[in-house]
Amino acid sequence: MTDSDVERVAAGYDAVYATLPRSATFDRLWRTHACGDDFPAGFEHISFVTLAELQAMSRALRLHGGDTLLDLACGMGGPGLWMARENRAKLIGADVSMVALAAAGERAANTGVAGARFLHGSFAATGLGAGSVDGVMSIDALQYAPDKQAAFDEMARVLRPGGRLVFACFELDPARVAGLPVLGTDAVGDYAPLLDGAGFDGDRYEET
């Protein structure tokens, strides 16, 4: 993926996030067919992660009150804000879409999640210091990372020793998306080698 591809992704998500608040139909359909009707109001998202999966991720992160959580490719902030509220953690969200970041800031205020801040940053360049966060999460976005090894290297860099990463993502069959920008460039069949390369010790890895 080239820089122009990254810009195309950002522009596409800017358009999506600018439109979503005006589409009650999309919200209803997504709740019914993707995240589930039980997903907490105010924390909605456009990924496929359910409330039960998010709760499992929360347990896996093992955050404590006052810990700092990075939500990488946070979008409008829903899952990260929920995670921060449930664990009394401080949230940092990073995303390439400025529209999403503005919406995430508004949602933090609307949901009463104090101390959340949102930064313009990418998978390989968060702008955060080494060892500055206690946990990292990323929801249905890593498939768009232009260099997935660099993404995991950056997550490992910003995590303190003993910090934990949880993520969910989807990959498409390369044969079915060949020639399409962004989606068909570097599908990954197994993330374990990339995680090993960044120095992570795997605790749980499953296909849902």
N, C-alpha and C positions, 0 to 999 in steps of 0.2 A: 504494500500500500504506500503510495506516494503522499507528499504533503498536500497535493491537490485533492487526493482521495479523503484525507483527514478533514480538509476544509469542506468537502462535499458532505461528509457525514455530519459535521457541525451545522452546516446550513440546512440540511434535511431535518435534523432534530430541532433547530430553531423554529422551522415551519410547523413541525408537529406540536411542539410545546406551546406555540402561540395559538394553536387551534383547539387543543384539547379542552381548555376551560369552557369553551363554547359548545361542547358536544356532549349533551346528556345521553344521547343515543350510544355513542362510543363507550361511555362509562358503564352504561347498563349492560351492553354486550360483553365488555371485557370482564366485568364482575361475574357474569353468568358463565362464560366459556374459558376464562383464563385464571385470574387470581382467586375467584370464588366469592360467593355472597357474604361470607363471614369475615372478609378482610376489613380491618378497622377503617371506618370513615375518617377522611382527612389525611390518610396515609396511602392513598391509592397510587398505583404505578402503572407502567406499560410493559412490565415483564411478565413472566409466567410463574413466578414464585408465589406459592400459596401461604396462608397464615401458618399452617402447620410446619412448612419448610422453613419459614422465617423464625419460628420458635426454636426449631432444631439448630439453626445457625446461631441464635442467641445463646443457647446452652454451650455450643462449641466454642464460641468466642471467650467465654469465661471472664467477662468484664466485671469490674467492681465500680462502685460509685466513685465518680471523679476521674475515672480512666478516660483516655482520649481515643475516639474511634474515627478512622478515616473511611468514608464511603466514596470509593473511586468509581467515576462515571455515575455520579449520584442522580442525574436527571433532576426531576422536580423534588427529590429529597424524601419521598414517602417512606420507603423501607428503612433508610438510615435514621430518619427522625423517630420512627417507631422504635428502632433498636436503642437509640440514645435514651428515649423516654423510659423504656422498660428496664434499662440497666443503670439509669441515673448517670449516664456517661456524657462527656463533652464531645460534640460532633463536629468534624470537619468534612465538608463535602467538596469534591473536585469534579469538574466536568468541562468539556470543550464548548458546550452550548451556553451562551450568555443568557438566553431567554430562560433556559431551565434553571440557571443559578438564581435569577431574579425571582422566579416562581418558588424555588426552594426557600429563599429567605422569607417570603410572605407566608409560606406554610409553617415555617418554624414559629413565626409569631402567632398564627392562627391556632396551632396545636399546643401552644404553651411550652415548647421545648426551648428553654433558655440557654444562651451561650453557644448556640450553633452558628458556625460561620461557613461560608461557601466561597470557594476559590476557583479561578479559571486555571485549569491544569489538565494534563494529559496522563495517560498510563505511564509513559516513560519519564515524565517530568512533572511531578506534583508541586515542586517548589517548597517542599517541607524539608526540615532538617533530618539528619540521620538519627535513628532511634527516638523519634519524636512522638510516636503514637503507640498505643497499647494493643490495638486491634485494627485490622483492615477488612472491609467487606466490599464485594462488587457483585452486582446483580445483573445478569443477562446482558453483559456489555463486552466482556473480554474477547468475544468473537470478532469484534471490530478493531482490536488493538493492532496497529501496523507492525509491531515487533513484539510478539508475545513473550519471548524470553526477556527482553528489556523491561516489559511490564512487570513480570515477576521479580526481576532484579531490583526494580524500584520499590516494590512492596516490601521486599526483604530489607532494603536499605532504610526505609522510614520506620520499620518496626523496631521496638526495643527488644533486647534479648529476652526470649521467652514469649514474645508477643505472638498473636495468632491471626491467621487469615482464613476467612470463609468466602467462598464465591460460588455462584451458579452461572452457567452459560450454556449456550446451545451452539452446535456446529452443524453446517449443512453439508450434504453429500456434494463433493467437488464436481462430480460429473453432471449434477443437476443445475449447478449455478456457474458453470464454466463461461468465462467471458463477461460475467456481470461485475461491475465495479464494486469493490469493497468486499462483497460476500464471497466471491469465488477465488480469492487470492491465496489463502494459506490455511485452509481448514485443518484442524488438529483432531486426530483420532484418539489421542491419549495425552492428557496434560501431565501425567506423572513425571516423565523425563524433564519437562520444563521446570516443574516444581523442584525436583532434585537438583537441577542445575543452578537454581537460585538459593539452594541451601535449606529448603523447607523439609521438615519431617512430616510425612503424611499421617494423619490420624483417622480420617474417614474420607472415602472417595467413592461415589456411587452415581450410577445413571438412573435418573428418575423418569 
